[in-house]
Amino acid sequence: AVVSTQSTGCDTNEMAVVDRIRLQGHVYDTSMSHRTSGKTTNLVAAACSDNRVAICDLRTGAATQVLRGHEAAVNCVAWSHRNSYAVMSGGRDGRLVAWDIRRARSAVCYFDQENREGEEKAHNGAITSLSQTQDGLFVLTTGQDKQLRCWDEISPFQFSLQLSRSAPAA
C-alpha cells in the first residue's frame, strides 16, 4: 500500500506523488492530524487490512507506530478534533477503538453498543464509516448491521438515534 502526500516546496500544479510510505496490506482509509503545530503535525493514521492502524510521519516518510487491537481489518479511521494524540478506528470486527498514541498500550477504550464490558462490540458486523461532530464531542458510526450510532467521545457510551423508515407526511 502507498500513502502519498505533497510536502513543503512542492509544485502543486504537477499533481504528482512526492512521497511514498510502504505499509503491509491494503489501506482502506486515512486521516491526517488536524494540528498545524506541535508533535502531531504531519501525522497520518492509516486503516489497514492487516488488523492494524499505522501512524505515519510525513516528515520522515516512515510508519512510526502500529496500533494493535482489532481482530479483523480496519475499515475507517479518524483523528480526534478534541485531542491531538487521540485516534478512533472502526473495524470489520465491529469494534470502535479509541487510541492514545502517546501510550505504549495505545488502546484507551473499546466502545460497546450495550454498555457492557467483555465483548465490546460497537456494531453487530463491520463498521463501515466513522466521523465526528465539528466540536469533537460525538462520534458517528454506521455498520453492516444497518445501524447509525452516536457515541460520546469522552466515554464509551452510545446515545440512541431514532431513525424512521416511514414516508414523510403529505
C-alpha positions in Angstrom: 0.0 0.0 0.0 1.1 3.6 -0.6 0.3 6.7 1.4 1.2 9.8 -0.5 1.1 13.5 0.1 2.6 16.7 -1.0 5.4 18.2 1.1 6.5 21.8 1.5 8.1 23.3 -1.6 6.2 21.0 -4.0 4.7 22.4 -7.2 1.0 21.7 -6.7 0.4 22.3 -10.4 2.0 19.0 -11.3 -0.3 16.9 -9.1 2.4 14.2 -8.7 3.1 11.8 -5.9 6.1 13.3 -4.0 6.5 10.7 -1.2 5.6 7.1 -0.6 5.2 5.2 2.7 5.0 1.5 2.3 2.7 -0.4 4.6 1.7 -4.1 4.9 -1.6 -5.0 3.2 -4.2 -2.6 1.8 -5.0 0.8 3.2 -8.8 1.4 3.4 -8.9 4.9 4.9 -6.6 7.7 6.1 -6.9 10.7 8.4 -4.4 13.5 8.9 -3.9 15.2 12.2 -5.7 18.5 12.5 -2.9 20.2 14.2 -0.8 22.8 12.4 2.0 22.9 15.0 3.3 20.5 17.7 4.3 16.9 17.9 1.4 15.5 15.9 1.8 17.8 12.9 2.2 15.8 9.7 1.0 12.6 11.2 -1.4 10.4 9.2 -3.4 7.5 10.6 -4.0 4.6 8.1 -6.7 1.9 8.5 -5.1 -1.3 7.2 -6.2 -4.7 6.1 -3.8 -6.4 8.5 -6.0 -5.5 11.5 -3.8 -2.5 12.5 -3.8 1.2 12.4 -0.5 2.6 11.2 0.7 6.1 12.3 2.8 7.6 9.5 5.1 10.6 9.8 5.1 12.6 6.6 8.3 14.4 7.6 10.4 11.2 7.8 8.4 9.1 5.3 8.0 6.2 7.7 5.4 4.4 9.7 6.4 5.4 13.2 3.8 3.4 15.2 1.5 0.5 14.8 -1.7 0.3 16.8 -2.9 -3.3 17.5 -6.3 -4.1 19.0 -8.6 -5.1 16.1 -9.4 -8.8 15.3 -10.1 -8.1 11.7 -9.3 -5.5 9.0 -9.7 -1.8 10.0 -12.1 -0.1 7.7 -12.1 3.5 8.9 -10.0 5.9 11.0 -10.4 9.5 12.2 -8.1 11.8 14.1 -9.8 13.4 17.1 -10.9 17.0 16.9 -10.5 17.4 20.7 -7.3 15.7 21.4 -4.2 15.9 19.1 -3.0 12.5 20.4 -6.2 10.6 20.0 -7.3 8.5 17.0 -10.5 6.5 16.6 -10.8 3.4 14.4 -13.6 1.1 13.2 -13.1 -2.4 12.0 -14.7 -5.4 10.3 -14.7 -7.0 13.8 -17.4 -4.5 14.8 -15.1 -2.7 17.2 -14.8 1.0 17.7 -11.5 1.8 19.4 -10.1 5.0 20.9 -6.3 5.2 20.9 -3.8 7.5 22.6 -0.6 7.4 20.5 1.5 8.5 23.5 0.9 5.3 25.3 2.8 2.0 24.8 -0.5 0.1 25.0 -2.3 2.6 22.9 -6.0 1.3 23.1 -7.7 3.6 25.6 -11.2 2.0 25.3 -13.4 -0.2 23.2 -16.9 1.2 22.7 -19.8 -1.2 23.3 -23.4 -1.0 21.9 -24.8 -2.5 25.1 -22.6 -0.6 27.5 -21.1 -3.8 29.0 -17.5 -4.9 29.5 -16.1 -8.0 27.9 -17.0 -8.5 24.2 -17.2 -4.7 23.5 -18.7 -4.5 20.0 -20.0 -1.2 18.7 -21.9 -2.9 15.9 -23.1 -6.4 15.0 -20.9 -6.7 11.9 -18.3 -4.5 10.3 -18.2 -0.8 11.0 -18.4 0.9 7.6 -18.0 4.6 8.4 -16.7 6.8 11.2 -17.0 10.6 11.6 -17.1 13.2 14.3 -19.1 16.3 15.1 -17.1 19.6 14.5 -16.7 20.2 18.2 -15.4 16.6 18.7 -17.9 15.7 21.4 -19.6 12.9 19.5 -18.5 10.2 17.1 -20.9 8.8 14.5 -20.6 5.2 13.2 -22.5 3.1 10.7 -22.3 -0.6 10.3 -23.3 -3.6 8.3 -26.0 -4.1 10.9 -27.8 -1.2 9.2 -27.4 1.0 12.3 -26.3 4.5 12.7 -24.9 5.1 16.2 -23.8 8.3 18.0 -21.2 7.9 20.7 -19.9 10.2 23.4 -16.1 10.6 22.6 -15.3 11.1 26.3 -16.9 7.9 27.5 -17.7 4.7 25.6 -21.5 5.1 25.8 -23.8 5.5 22.9 -26.8 7.7 22.5 -29.9 6.4 20.8 -30.8 7.8 17.5 -34.3 7.3 16.4 -34.4 6.6 12.6 -37.7 6.3 10.9 -38.3 4.5 7.7 -41.8 5.8 7.2 -42.7 8.0 4.3 -43.0 11.8 5.0 -46.5 13.1 5.7 -48.2 14.5 2.6 
